[in-house]
């Protein structure tokens, strides 16, 4: 039993599990932000562009009766085909996909910029005579013994 608990502890504290847990938590928070962006900003704008059509209230009653609203049909337990809810879900999906695309593009651009900066910082100092790699504080090249004190501040 003790061995099983130790294995469980090792599994839980392994880097991948912790990273995954953090990813799920961040994903939940990000999901709330994206849903708010879609529902509170984009959908009202889309409603204005489509003549204030509320897709979520579009339905076909399957019992043959006419109902003024979806709520009226639901209040009498009428079976309905809620195609408007499907259209809304598709629009939400597309808007969320666009938002995530631009967010990933932004993160990718920032990450590549940071990586380029790190690569530039890692660039080794080279001897101007033999092109051997030099320590940043070197005043003489260990490969060709040339005086490199004048190039110490260059790099």
C-alpha positions in Angstrom: 0.0 0.0 0.0 2.8 2.4 0.9 4.5 1.6 -2.5 1.3 2.4 -4.3 1.0 5.8 -2.4 4.6 6.6 -3.3 3.9 5.9 -6.9 0.8 8.0 -6.9 2.7 10.9 -5.2 5.5 10.5 -7.9 2.9 10.6 -10.6 1.1 13.6 -9.3 4.2 15.7 -8.7 5.7 14.8 -12.1 6.2 17.9 -14.2 3.7 16.9 -16.9 0.8 16.4 -14.5 1.3 19.8 -12.8 1.8 21.5 -16.2 -1.4 19.9 -17.5 -3.4 21.0 -14.4 -2.1 24.6 -14.8 -3.1 24.4 -18.4 -6.6 23.3 -17.6 -7.0 26.1 -15.0 -5.7 28.7 -17.4 -7.8 27.3 -20.2 -11.0 27.6 -18.0 -10.1 31.2 -17.2 -9.3 31.9 -20.9 -12.6 30.3 -21.9 -14.6 32.6 -19.7 -12.8 35.6 -21.3 -13.4 34.4 -24.9 -17.1 33.5 -24.1 -17.6 37.0 -22.7 -15.9 38.6 -25.8 -18.2 36.6 -28.1 -21.5 36.9 -26.2 -21.1 40.4 -24.9 -19.3 42.2 -27.7 -19.4 40.2 -31.0 -22.9 38.8 -30.9 -24.6 42.2 -30.2 -22.5 43.7 -33.1 -23.6 40.7 -35.3 -27.2 41.3 -34.3 -26.9 44.9 -35.4 -25.5 43.8 -38.8 -28.2 41.2 -39.3 -31.1 43.5 -38.5 -31.3 42.6 -34.8 -32.2 38.9 -35.6 -32.0 36.8 -32.5 -31.0 33.4 -33.9 -31.5 31.6 -30.6 -35.3 32.3 -30.7 -35.7 30.6 -34.2 -37.5 27.3 -34.0 -40.0 25.0 -35.7 -42.7 23.5 -33.5 -43.1 19.7 -34.3 -46.6 19.4 -33.0 -48.1 21.5 -35.9 -49.2 24.4 -33.7 -48.0 28.0 -34.0 -46.3 29.6 -31.0 -45.2 33.2 -30.8 -42.0 32.4 -29.0 -39.8 29.5 -28.1 -40.6 30.1 -24.4 -44.3 29.8 -25.2 -43.7 26.4 -26.9 -41.6 25.2 -24.0 -44.2 26.3 -21.5 -46.7 23.7 -23.0 -44.0 21.1 -23.4 -44.2 21.2 -27.2 -41.5 19.4 -29.1 -39.5 21.9 -31.1 -36.6 21.9 -33.6 -34.4 24.7 -32.3 -32.4 25.4 -35.5 -31.7 28.9 -34.2 -29.8 27.6 -31.2 -27.6 25.5 -33.6 -26.9 28.6 -35.8 -25.9 30.5 -32.6 -23.6 27.7 -31.5 -22.0 27.6 -35.0 -21.5 31.4 -34.9 -20.1 31.2 -31.4 -17.7 28.5 -32.5 -16.5 30.5 -35.5 -16.0 33.6 -33.4 -14.2 31.7 -30.7 -12.0 30.1 -33.3 -11.1 33.5 -34.8 -10.3 34.9 -31.3 -8.1 32.0 -30.4 -6.4 32.2 -33.8 -5.5 35.8 -33.3 -4.5 35.2 -29.6 -2.2 32.3 -30.7 -0.7 34.5 -33.5 0.0 37.2 -31.0 1.6 34.8 -28.5 3.6 33.2 -31.3 4.9 36.6 -32.4 5.9 37.6 -28.9 7.6 34.3 -28.3 9.6 34.4 -31.5 10.6 38.0 -30.7 11.8 36.8 -27.3 13.7 33.9 -28.8 15.4 36.1 -31.3 16.5 38.4 -28.5 17.8 35.5 -26.5 19.7 34.1 -29.5 21.3 37.5 -30.1 22.4 37.6 -26.5 23.9 34.1 -26.8 26.0 35.1 -29.8 29.6 34.3 -28.9 32.4 36.9 -29.2 34.8 35.9 -31.9 38.5 36.8 -32.5 38.7 39.2 -35.4 41.9 37.4 -36.6 41.3 33.7 -36.3 37.5 33.7 -35.5 38.1 31.6 -32.5 35.5 31.9 -29.7 36.5 34.3 -26.9 35.4 34.8 -23.4 33.6 38.2 -23.0 36.4 39.4 -20.7 39.4 38.2 -22.8 42.0 40.6 -23.8 44.1 38.1 -25.7 42.9 35.3 -28.0 43.7 31.8 -26.6 43.9 30.4 -30.1 46.2 32.8 -32.0 47.4 35.0 -29.1 46.3 38.2 -30.8 45.6 41.3 -28.7 41.7 41.6 -28.7 41.5 44.2 -25.9 40.2 46.7 -28.5 37.3 44.5 -29.4 36.4 43.6 -25.8 33.5 46.0 -25.8 32.3 45.1 -29.3 30.1 42.0 -29.8 
